[in-house]
Amino acid sequence: MYRQSIPELGLSIERGTPAVADDGKFHVLLNGEEVFASAKEKEAVEEYRRLKAALGVQSGRKKSIDVKAALQREIADRQVTSFLAESAQQKRAKALRKGGKGGSGGVGR
């Protein structure tokens, strides 16, 4: 069983607790809802720390924060990243499809 949390923020990282699935993964929870899961502890801890910083915890002090707005910003950032990655993948696939002289259909004789 593993659990690390900041109760004031509703932020925790858990594995093997009653609050998360018993799948061997590390789960990052925000206000009781799973926002990230990984089989690798290092990845989960990085996400936990990133969220902690985004929510305004510095030097052990809690800033006045709007958790809902912070979570919405996080979701928007992930959607933008996903869109950009998909766009780049489509560009690579298109570039690989192009053939030589005359395009992918070849040159007529």
Backbone bond lengths (Angstrom), bond angles and torsions (degrees), N, CA, C in turn:
res aa  C-N    CA-C-N  psi(-1)  N-CA   C-N-CA  omega(-1)  CA-C   N-CA-C  phi
1 M - - - 1.445 - - 1.523 108.40 -
2 Y 1.329 115.72 135.79 1.455 121.73 -177.91 1.520 107.71 -138.50
3 R 1.341 116.37 134.68 1.460 120.50 176.42 1.511 109.53 -156.19
4 Q 1.324 114.14 131.41 1.463 121.98 173.53 1.522 104.90 -134.93
5 S 1.322 117.81 133.95 1.462 117.62 -175.66 1.520 113.14 -150.87
6 I 1.323 113.23 161.70 1.467 122.89 170.75 1.525 104.56 -125.24
7 P 1.333 117.08 91.28 1.466 121.04 -174.06 1.532 114.48 -55.94
8 E 1.337 118.28 -34.81 1.466 120.98 -179.06 1.523 111.66 -61.61
9 L 1.336 116.64 -30.26 1.463 121.01 -179.77 1.520 112.26 -96.77
10 G 1.314 117.01 -12.41 1.456 119.76 -175.10 1.518 111.30 72.23
11 L 1.339 117.27 24.35 1.458 123.13 -176.56 1.525 109.66 -106.31
12 S 1.336 115.97 131.75 1.457 118.84 177.29 1.522 110.56 -151.59
13 I 1.326 114.66 159.68 1.454 122.01 171.98 1.521 105.20 -124.22
14 E 1.344 115.67 127.22 1.461 119.78 -172.12 1.524 111.93 -139.64
15 R 1.329 113.59 151.64 1.469 121.37 174.84 1.530 107.17 -148.94
16 G 1.319 115.85 126.65 1.457 119.93 177.50 1.510 114.69 72.67
17 T 1.327 117.50 24.18 1.462 120.65 176.77 1.530 108.76 -103.71
18 P 1.323 117.62 165.07 1.465 119.61 178.94 1.535 113.39 -63.66
19 A 1.325 117.76 -19.60 1.461 121.13 -177.07 1.522 113.50 -79.72
20 V 1.336 118.31 -14.32 1.466 120.67 -176.43 1.528 110.86 -126.94
21 A 1.333 114.55 163.92 1.468 120.10 178.24 1.526 110.12 -63.87
22 D 1.305 116.75 146.69 1.466 121.90 179.30 1.539 108.82 -89.89
23 D 1.334 115.31 68.76 1.461 120.76 -176.48 1.532 113.06 -117.65
24 G 1.327 116.31 7.62 1.461 120.56 178.87 1.516 113.81 80.62
25 K 1.330 117.84 -0.34 1.465 121.35 -179.12 1.528 110.87 -91.58
26 F 1.319 114.54 159.94 1.457 122.14 173.67 1.529 106.61 -93.14
27 H 1.327 117.43 126.71 1.460 122.91 -175.88 1.525 109.37 -113.88
28 V 1.331 115.97 131.12 1.461 121.14 174.68 1.529 106.23 -99.97
29 L 1.329 115.22 124.51 1.465 121.25 -177.44 1.522 110.14 -115.88
30 L 1.320 115.32 141.20 1.461 121.87 173.87 1.516 106.50 -126.36
31 N 1.315 116.11 116.88 1.468 122.67 -176.45 1.528 111.51 53.30
32 G 1.334 116.35 40.87 1.454 121.81 176.47 1.512 115.51 81.82
33 E 1.339 117.94 -4.08 1.460 121.83 179.78 1.522 110.07 -106.08
34 E 1.328 115.97 134.65 1.460 120.56 179.70 1.529 110.20 -70.45
35 V 1.343 115.92 128.07 1.463 120.65 177.76 1.525 111.53 -116.08
36 F 1.340 116.89 -10.92 1.458 120.73 -179.55 1.522 108.83 -164.08
37 A 1.338 116.11 145.61 1.462 120.85 175.38 1.521 108.78 -147.23
38 S 1.323 116.10 142.13 1.457 121.16 178.96 1.522 109.79 -153.44
39 A 1.321 114.85 148.86 1.463 119.77 175.19 1.524 110.19 -75.43
40 K 1.330 116.12 -17.99 1.467 121.14 -178.39 1.529 110.57 -98.38
41 E 1.313 114.99 123.02 1.466 120.31 -178.81 1.529 110.98 -60.26
42 K 1.323 116.58 -40.56 1.469 120.78 -177.38 1.532 111.18 -59.13
43 E 1.336 117.58 -43.59 1.468 120.91 179.57 1.526 111.03 -64.26
44 A 1.316 116.63 -42.73 1.460 120.54 -179.53 1.532 111.31 -66.02
45 V 1.315 116.54 -40.28 1.469 120.58 178.77 1.530 110.13 -65.79
46 E 1.327 117.36 -39.51 1.469 120.34 177.64 1.526 110.80 -61.71
47 E 1.337 117.02 -43.84 1.467 121.02 178.73 1.526 110.31 -65.55
48 Y 1.322 117.58 -41.24 1.467 122.71 177.85 1.533 109.88 -59.19
49 R 1.322 116.13 -46.68 1.478 120.06 -179.71 1.524 111.66 -66.60
50 R 1.337 116.77 -38.60 1.457 120.70 179.54 1.530 110.00 -64.16
51 L 1.329 116.71 -44.29 1.465 120.22 177.65 1.525 111.31 -64.91
52 K 1.317 115.81 -39.95 1.461 120.45 178.51 1.526 109.83 -59.21
53 A 1.326 116.49 -43.82 1.467 120.29 178.54 1.532 110.58 -67.21
54 A 1.322 117.06 -41.18 1.464 120.75 -179.90 1.523 111.93 -64.76
55 L 1.320 115.57 -30.29 1.465 119.75 -179.87 1.524 112.50 -84.24
56 G 1.330 116.98 -2.61 1.450 120.17 171.26 1.502 117.27 95.05
57 V 1.309 119.77 22.33 1.460 120.70 178.20 1.526 107.62 -88.52
58 Q 1.313 115.88 116.99 1.458 121.35 178.76 1.518 108.86 -135.35
59 S 1.291 115.95 133.73 1.460 122.06 177.65 1.523 112.68 50.81
60 G 1.323 116.50 36.13 1.456 120.30 177.34 1.509 114.80 76.65
61 R 1.326 117.84 4.51 1.460 120.69 179.29 1.515 110.24 -109.70
62 K 1.287 115.47 142.17 1.458 121.62 179.48 1.524 108.98 -94.40
63 K 1.329 116.30 127.16 1.455 120.70 173.28 1.517 108.19 -82.54
64 S 1.314 115.88 164.28 1.449 119.71 172.66 1.524 106.65 -73.79
65 I 1.329 117.03 118.08 1.460 120.52 -174.44 1.518 111.22 -132.27
66 D 1.308 114.24 158.03 1.454 121.83 172.69 1.518 106.19 -108.69
67 V 1.333 116.95 99.50 1.461 122.28 -174.31 1.523 110.78 -60.97
68 K 1.309 117.17 -41.46 1.470 120.89 -178.69 1.531 110.46 -62.20
69 A 1.313 117.43 -44.32 1.464 120.87 179.18 1.525 110.80 -65.89
70 A 1.319 117.16 -39.27 1.466 120.35 178.42 1.520 110.93 -63.76
71 L 1.316 116.82 -40.29 1.461 120.75 179.03 1.533 110.12 -67.97
72 Q 1.317 117.51 -38.78 1.467 120.25 177.54 1.532 110.76 -64.17
73 R 1.333 117.54 -39.43 1.469 120.77 176.31 1.517 110.36 -62.93
74 E 1.327 116.14 -41.32 1.462 121.44 179.49 1.526 110.58 -61.45
75 I 1.316 117.08 -45.86 1.463 121.20 179.69 1.528 110.02 -63.71
76 A 1.323 117.63 -42.33 1.469 121.01 178.76 1.523 110.77 -62.97
77 D 1.327 117.77 -41.79 1.465 120.92 177.93 1.514 111.51 -61.41
78 R 1.319 117.00 -41.61 1.469 120.50 179.21 1.523 111.11 -66.17
79 Q 1.337 117.14 -38.19 1.458 120.24 179.48 1.527 110.72 -66.09
80 V 1.311 117.57 -41.13 1.462 121.34 178.11 1.524 110.10 -63.83
81 T 1.318 117.05 -45.37 1.462 121.11 178.69 1.525 110.97 -60.03
82 S 1.308 116.54 -42.99 1.465 121.69 179.25 1.523 110.53 -63.63
83 F 1.323 117.05 -44.04 1.462 121.32 179.50 1.521 111.02 -61.87
84 L 1.331 116.57 -45.42 1.460 120.12 -179.35 1.524 111.79 -64.90
85 A 1.319 116.93 -38.76 1.463 120.40 178.38 1.523 110.46 -65.48
86 E 1.317 117.33 -41.65 1.469 121.15 179.27 1.522 110.80 -65.51
87 S 1.325 116.90 -41.27 1.460 121.31 178.55 1.530 110.95 -61.98
88 A 1.323 116.73 -43.63 1.462 120.86 179.09 1.523 110.33 -64.20
89 Q 1.318 116.90 -38.71 1.464 120.84 179.54 1.531 110.16 -65.55
90 Q 1.321 117.72 -40.10 1.461 121.01 178.58 1.527 110.84 -65.56
91 K 1.320 117.23 -39.21 1.467 120.43 177.93 1.527 111.11 -64.12
92 R 1.339 116.70 -41.44 1.471 120.16 178.36 1.519 110.91 -63.55
93 A 1.333 116.31 -42.94 1.465 120.45 -179.67 1.522 110.89 -63.52
94 K 1.322 117.72 -40.35 1.460 121.98 179.14 1.521 110.52 -65.53
95 A 1.317 116.18 -40.92 1.467 120.33 179.88 1.532 110.86 -65.13
96 L 1.314 117.10 -36.45 1.460 120.74 179.72 1.524 111.97 -72.67
97 R 1.334 117.82 -27.96 1.460 122.39 179.91 1.519 111.82 -71.15
98 K 1.311 117.41 -29.56 1.458 120.89 -176.83 1.516 109.90 -62.63
99 G 1.293 114.49 132.80 1.467 120.10 177.93 1.518 110.33 -90.78
100 G 1.284 115.55 -162.47 1.464 121.12 179.32 1.524 110.97 -82.34
101 K 1.317 116.57 -140.01 1.462 123.49 -177.56 1.531 109.06 -58.26
102 G 1.304 116.49 126.13 1.455 120.41 179.22 1.514 113.28 90.74
103 G 1.320 119.05 5.34 1.460 121.54 178.53 1.513 112.05 84.19
104 S 1.319 116.83 -164.06 1.463 120.44 -175.06 1.534 111.67 -76.31
105 G 1.328 117.50 -13.82 1.471 120.50 179.89 1.512 112.93 -84.87
106 G 1.306 117.55 -9.97 1.468 120.60 -179.46 1.524 111.37 86.34
107 V 1.307 115.66 179.94 1.466 122.25 -177.57 1.523 108.20 -102.79
108 G 1.325 116.87 130.81 1.468 121.06 177.83 1.519 110.15 -75.93
109 R 1.327 117.94 143.56 1.470 121.20 179.81 1.465 112.76 -101.60
